[in-house]
């Protein structure tokens, strides 16, 4: 299966990428959500959803692997932290949704690998964001 790895630049997301490859999946691109470069103290954003320390290295991963790299600035803050996500304008999860739509439109991937900072249940919960547009389903 072709996958795009959501990578934080830290060891967990790198390990997840290695596990995807070991499972026989083909990594076709890397993606990252990072702090807005215009924010003061943007290196280590205090985010409920994303780890941002290490984001400076993510484009180097893509360069070393000769893969396309997609990134988007983290905007907003966590407005809904419940088990079932409800779309909120200004919630930082909306940036993930937009990044997934962009990557899906460009790469035609069938699945997206787990972002290293997320526990599986959290990842599944936030994937619900994509159901309205079916951005994780391959177009027929």
VEXDREN-440699 format. One record per residue (C-alpha): residue number from 0; x, y, z; chain. Coordinates in pm, 1 decimal. Layout:
% VEXDREN-440699
+-----+----------+----------+----------+----+
!   i !       px !       py !       pz ! ch !
+-----+----------+----------+----------+----+
! NUM !        X !        Y !        Z !  A !
...
+-----+----------+----------+----------+----+
% end
This chain:
% VEXDREN-440699
+-----+----------+----------+----------+----+
!   i !       px !       py !       pz ! ch !
+-----+----------+----------+----------+----+
!   0 !      0.0 !      0.0 !      0.0 !  A !
!   1 !    125.4 !    350.7 !    -75.4 !  A !
!   2 !    148.5 !    564.2 !    237.2 !  A !
!   3 !    232.1 !    918.8 !    328.9 !  A !
!   4 !    402.7 !    938.3 !    665.2 !  A !
!   5 !    304.8 !   1221.9 !    895.8 !  A !
!   6 !    639.1 !   1288.9 !   1057.4 !  A !
!   7 !    722.4 !   1507.9 !   1355.5 !  A !
!   8 !   1102.3 !   1489.4 !   1327.8 !  A !
!   9 !   1128.3 !   1291.4 !   1649.5 !  A !
!  10 !   1214.3 !    926.9 !   1698.0 !  A !
!  11 !    857.6 !    791.1 !   1729.6 !  A !
!  12 !    744.2 !    908.5 !   1388.1 !  A !
!  13 !   1069.2 !    784.7 !   1233.5 !  A !
!  14 !   1012.5 !    445.6 !   1400.1 !  A !
!  15 !    654.5 !    436.2 !   1268.8 !  A !
!  16 !    784.3 !    507.1 !    919.6 !  A !
!  17 !   1034.3 !    221.8 !    951.2 !  A !
!  18 !    753.4 !     -9.3 !   1063.6 !  A !
!  19 !    546.4 !     86.3 !    758.1 !  A !
!  20 !    837.5 !     -4.5 !    532.4 !  A !
!  21 !    900.9 !   -328.4 !    724.1 !  A !
!  22 !    533.4 !   -417.9 !    674.6 !  A !
!  23 !    581.5 !   -385.5 !    299.1 !  A !
!  24 !    421.9 !    -44.9 !    246.4 !  A !
!  25 !    569.5 !    203.9 !      0.3 !  A !
!  26 !    634.4 !    548.8 !    145.8 !  A !
!  27 !    554.8 !    795.0 !   -133.7 !  A !
!  28 !    580.8 !   1123.6 !     57.0 !  A !
!  29 !    635.9 !   1280.0 !    397.2 !  A !
!  30 !    410.4 !   1538.1 !    559.2 !  A !
!  31 !    446.8 !   1759.4 !    863.3 !  A !
!  32 !    250.4 !   2008.3 !   1066.6 !  A !
!  33 !    480.8 !   2265.8 !   1220.0 !  A !
!  34 !    457.4 !   2592.0 !   1414.1 !  A !
!  35 !    397.6 !   2905.9 !   1214.7 !  A !
!  36 !    743.3 !   3056.1 !   1159.3 !  A !
!  37 !    606.1 !   3401.1 !   1238.6 !  A !
!  38 !    510.4 !   3309.3 !   1595.1 !  A !
!  39 !    742.6 !   3405.2 !   1879.9 !  A !
!  40 !    896.2 !   3091.6 !   2031.2 !  A !
!  41 !    772.8 !   2879.6 !   1743.4 !  A !
!  42 !   1035.7 !   2606.9 !   1783.5 !  A !
!  43 !    848.7 !   2422.6 !   2057.1 !  A !
!  44 !    481.9 !   2501.8 !   2017.9 !  A !
!  45 !    266.3 !   2415.4 !   2319.3 !  A !
!  46 !     11.4 !   2203.8 !   2135.3 !  A !
!  47 !   -237.2 !   1950.8 !   2267.5 !  A !
!  48 !   -230.7 !   1758.7 !   1939.9 !  A !
!  49 !    115.9 !   1790.1 !   1785.2 !  A !
!  50 !    480.2 !   1762.0 !   1886.6 !  A !
!  51 !    675.7 !   2033.3 !   1713.9 !  A !
!  52 !   1023.1 !   2005.9 !   1864.3 !  A !
!  53 !   1227.0 !   1850.7 !   1584.2 !  A !
!  54 !   1022.0 !   1991.6 !   1297.6 !  A !
!  55 !   1335.2 !   2158.6 !   1155.9 !  A !
!  56 !   1465.9 !   1815.2 !   1054.4 !  A !
!  57 !   1156.1 !   1688.8 !    872.5 !  A !
!  58 !   1245.5 !   1830.3 !    533.4 !  A !
!  59 !   1589.1 !   1667.2 !    569.6 !  A !
!  60 !   1420.9 !   1327.2 !    608.2 !  A !
!  61 !   1240.8 !   1384.3 !    278.7 !  A !
!  62 !   1557.0 !   1508.3 !    108.5 !  A !
!  63 !   1757.7 !   1205.9 !    227.2 !  A !
!  64 !   1483.6 !    967.4 !    112.8 !  A !
!  65 !   1430.2 !   1157.7 !   -215.9 !  A !
!  66 !   1058.5 !   1194.7 !   -140.2 !  A !
!  67 !    810.9 !   1480.2 !   -183.3 !  A !
!  68 !    755.6 !   1679.2 !    136.2 !  A !
!  69 !    434.0 !   1857.4 !    231.5 !  A !
!  70 !    401.9 !   2083.0 !    532.8 !  A !
!  71 !    149.4 !   2318.2 !    678.5 !  A !
!  72 !    164.4 !   2560.6 !    969.1 !  A !
!  73 !    -23.7 !   2467.6 !   1284.6 !  A !
!  74 !   -288.8 !   2731.0 !   1334.2 !  A !
!  75 !   -545.5 !   2772.1 !   1605.4 !  A !
!  76 !   -558.9 !   2576.4 !   1927.6 !  A !
!  77 !   -737.6 !   2272.0 !   2064.7 !  A !
!  78 !  -1103.3 !   2359.1 !   2099.8 !  A !
!  79 !  -1241.3 !   2004.2 !   2108.4 !  A !
!  80 !  -1040.6 !   1745.6 !   2302.2 !  A !
!  81 !  -1317.4 !   1490.3 !   2346.7 !  A !
!  82 !  -1313.3 !   1131.5 !   2219.0 !  A !
!  83 !  -1528.0 !   1217.3 !   1916.6 !  A !
!  84 !  -1401.3 !   1518.1 !   1728.3 !  A !
!  85 !  -1651.0 !   1778.8 !   1615.3 !  A !
!  86 !  -1537.4 !   2025.5 !   1353.6 !  A !
!  87 !  -1456.4 !   2363.2 !   1505.0 !  A !
!  88 !  -1331.4 !   2655.7 !   1298.9 !  A !
!  89 !   -998.8 !   2756.6 !   1451.1 !  A !
!  90 !   -924.3 !   2414.5 !   1603.3 !  A !
!  91 !   -568.5 !   2298.4 !   1534.1 !  A !
!  92 !   -702.6 !   1966.3 !   1401.8 !  A !
!  93 !   -845.2 !   2149.4 !   1100.6 !  A !
!  94 !   -488.7 !   2205.0 !    976.3 !  A !
!  95 !   -437.0 !   1828.7 !    972.1 !  A !
!  96 !   -754.5 !   1789.0 !    768.6 !  A !
!  97 !   -634.5 !   2048.1 !    515.4 !  A !
!  98 !   -290.0 !   1886.5 !    492.9 !  A !
!  99 !   -448.0 !   1543.8 !    435.2 !  A !
! 100 !   -669.6 !   1686.1 !    159.8 !  A !
! 101 !   -366.8 !   1843.4 !     -8.9 !  A !
! 102 !   -156.5 !   1527.1 !     10.4 !  A !
! 103 !   -444.2 !   1304.7 !   -100.1 !  A !
! 104 !   -507.3 !   1525.0 !   -401.6 !  A !
! 105 !   -143.1 !   1521.2 !   -509.4 !  A !
! 106 !    -32.2 !   1165.5 !   -428.5 !  A !
! 107 !   -350.1 !    953.7 !   -455.8 !  A !
! 108 !   -250.6 !    757.4 !   -143.4 !  A !
! 109 !   -474.8 !    496.4 !     12.6 !  A !
! 110 !   -372.1 !    537.6 !    376.5 !  A !
! 111 !   -171.2 !    766.1 !    598.0 !  A !
! 112 !     75.2 !    634.9 !    853.2 !  A !
! 113 !     40.1 !    723.7 !   1217.4 !  A !
! 114 !    182.9 !   1054.5 !   1333.0 !  A !
! 115 !    447.3 !    963.7 !   1588.9 !  A !
! 116 !    314.4 !   1181.6 !   1868.5 !  A !
! 117 !    -30.3 !   1024.3 !   1871.6 !  A !
! 118 !   -153.9 !    719.5 !   2053.5 !  A !
! 119 !   -349.9 !    484.6 !   1829.5 !  A !
! 120 !   -685.9 !    575.1 !   1983.7 !  A !
! 121 !   -614.0 !    946.1 !   1944.2 !  A !
! 122 !   -507.9 !    891.2 !   1583.6 !  A !
! 123 !   -829.5 !    702.8 !   1511.8 !  A !
! 124 !  -1032.4 !    975.4 !   1679.2 !  A !
! 125 !   -872.3 !   1251.5 !   1474.9 !  A !
! 126 !   -900.3 !   1053.6 !   1152.3 !  A !
! 127 !  -1275.1 !   1101.4 !   1192.5 !  A !
! 128 !  -1213.4 !   1455.7 !   1069.0 !  A !
! 129 !  -1157.8 !   1315.6 !    720.7 !  A !
! 130 !  -1475.3 !   1113.3 !    691.3 !  A !
! 131 !  -1687.9 !   1390.9 !    536.7 !  A !
! 132 !  -1447.5 !   1423.8 !    241.6 !  A !
! 133 !  -1329.1 !   1062.7 !    243.8 !  A !
! 134 !   -975.5 !   1193.9 !    210.5 !  A !
! 135 !   -831.6 !    864.9 !    336.6 !  A !
! 136 !  -1021.3 !    651.2 !     86.2 !  A !
! 137 !   -880.4 !    591.0 !   -259.8 !  A !
! 138 !  -1100.8 !    734.1 !   -532.1 !  A !
! 139 !  -1259.7 !    473.3 !   -757.3 !  A !
+-----+----------+----------+----------+----+
% end
